[in-house]
């Protein structure tokens, strides 16, 4: 077991108070958006095995078979295939989608062949990997996830009474659903910027004047991005609120955005994001339209199942996330060996012990890395999240 020292990313949309409150430290006054736990090259966690701090990425690179285990190494190569985060959104993140494996590999190869620098603002594919992800709420958490049925979106648009939205509503009713969603999103993202900014302004005013919690949530989002076509695109998506302990899995091609709240996020180790709006960053409309899945999908709120290990079901192998709630009286829980894992405490106090008797105590916001060949016993009173790969 190794205690991890992790990096906080100060993205502008982050909450200045949520992560400090969990950690029990004073806020700095700056946004603290994400706490990264893993071996991502952008901000790898650090650990100390007696010779001074070293990055987890370097530890794994020095002995990938010992750190990751044979199964994980064979399946995903000599790197930790997941990244765990605490995510604290004060304002909405960009409306975005992620490519599947084939799309990511092809897009990365194409941009490499064209000589686009990997750090270029207009680069779409930073790597050749897909980026499925799961968010589990620690507080009430609002987000957008997947297209709602076209008829429902048409009703919402008509109900706002904005003349400029009527052609979109008519199209959503007149065409087969997949075609309608594609045509409306294309029209919104390719519209004249001045005319679209005026439409967004009128839509924002209509949302603010309307009654209902959903309208208020959309209005709050719109105020953060005045004139952004992503405001209209967001009205095509399901609005979902997660209660603490509930989760969402976000697969390839599903448009989504996190709006507000604190959660535990886990994802495949990738930076590939294609944006639809709610952002000043690059939006590549043709590539976006190639990747988006134009179909109505229910958000599919997940609840952990199983005893005593409460696991969130996911259809991919790069990561598994489970939640362990201990009351201080239950028998010791044993976390099996076989795959590498990161353990994160989000409430109470958790004690970890290995087979040699070494003990590591975790307070909220603290985390530990466990090699694939280590078995760990867990006691205490609190909540522990375990991130690992599929066995």
HELIX and SHEET records of a PDB file:
HELIX    1   1 UNK A   18  UNK A   23  1                                   6    
HELIX    2   2 UNK A   56  UNK A   62  1                                   7    
HELIX    3   3 UNK A   64  UNK A   68  1                                   5    
HELIX    4   4 UNK A   70  UNK A   76  1                                   7    
HELIX    5   5 UNK A  101  UNK A  113  1                                  13    
HELIX    6   6 UNK A  150  UNK A  159  1                                  10    
HELIX    7   7 UNK A  163  UNK A  165  5                                   3    
HELIX    8   8 UNK A  166  UNK A  174  1                                   9    
HELIX    9   9 UNK A  177  UNK A  190  1                                  14    
HELIX   10  10 UNK A  193  UNK A  209  1                                  17    
HELIX   11  11 UNK A  213  UNK A  224  1                                  12    
HELIX   12  12 UNK A  230  UNK A  234  1                                   5    
HELIX   13  13 UNK A  285  UNK A  291  1                                   7    
SHEET    1   A 4 UNK A   2  UNK A   3  0                                        
SHEET    2   A 4 UNK A 367  UNK A 370 -1                                        
SHEET    3   A 4 UNK A 341  UNK A 354 -1                                        
SHEET    4   A 4 UNK A 359  UNK A 363 -1                                        
SHEET    1   B 6 UNK A   2  UNK A   3  0                                        
SHEET    2   B 6 UNK A 367  UNK A 370 -1                                        
SHEET    3   B 6 UNK A 341  UNK A 354 -1                                        
SHEET    4   B 6 UNK A 376  UNK A 388 -1                                        
SHEET    5   B 6 UNK A 320  UNK A 327 -1                                        
SHEET    6   B 6 UNK A 310  UNK A 312 -1                                        
SHEET    1   C 5 UNK A   2  UNK A   3  0                                        
SHEET    2   C 5 UNK A 367  UNK A 370 -1                                        
SHEET    3   C 5 UNK A 341  UNK A 354 -1                                        
SHEET    4   C 5 UNK A 376  UNK A 388 -1                                        
SHEET    5   C 5 UNK A 333  UNK A 335 -1                                        
SHEET    1   D 7 UNK A   7  UNK A   9  0                                        
SHEET    2   D 7 UNK A  34  UNK A  37 -1                                        
SHEET    3   D 7 UNK A  82  UNK A  89 -1                                        
SHEET    4   D 7 UNK A 256  UNK A 268 -1                                        
SHEET    5   D 7 UNK A 133  UNK A 137 -1                                        
SHEET    6   D 7 UNK A 246  UNK A 250 -1                                        
SHEET    7   D 7 UNK A 302  UNK A 303 -1                                        
SHEET    1   E 6 UNK A   7  UNK A   9  0                                        
SHEET    2   E 6 UNK A  34  UNK A  37 -1                                        
SHEET    3   E 6 UNK A  82  UNK A  89 -1                                        
SHEET    4   E 6 UNK A 256  UNK A 268 -1                                        
SHEET    5   E 6 UNK A 141  UNK A 147 -1                                        
SHEET    6   E 6 UNK A 237  UNK A 242 -1                                        
SHEET    1   F 2 UNK A  46  UNK A  48  0                                        
SHEET    2   F 2 UNK A  53  UNK A  55 -1                                        
SHEET    1   G 2 UNK A  95  UNK A  97  0                                        
SHEET    2   G 2 UNK A 274  UNK A 277 -1                                        
END                                                                             
